[in-house]
Amino acid sequence: MYVCLCHALNERAVHAAIAEVGAGSPAHVWRHLELKPRCGKCVPTMRDMIDGGESSHHCQGGGQCGRCSHDHGGGDH
């Protein structure tokens, strides 16, 4: 699954960056990949991946679908 559509980053690339540098934040991932975030919709998913959560593996709504526990804005969670 793609984590960042702006840069075509998939889960494998983000997990590798997390493992290689011990990234504790999305900013660490971005610096390691020598990229900068654009729209920012990937940041919650990256945070979840860093924290070891599973929501990045099943949600394709980018935090906007209104049905997931990690939605932001517009949801009633």
Secondary structure by P-SEA (a helix, b strand, c coil): ccccccccccaaaaaaaaaacccccaaaaaaaaccccccccaaaaaaaaaacccccccccccccccccccccccccc
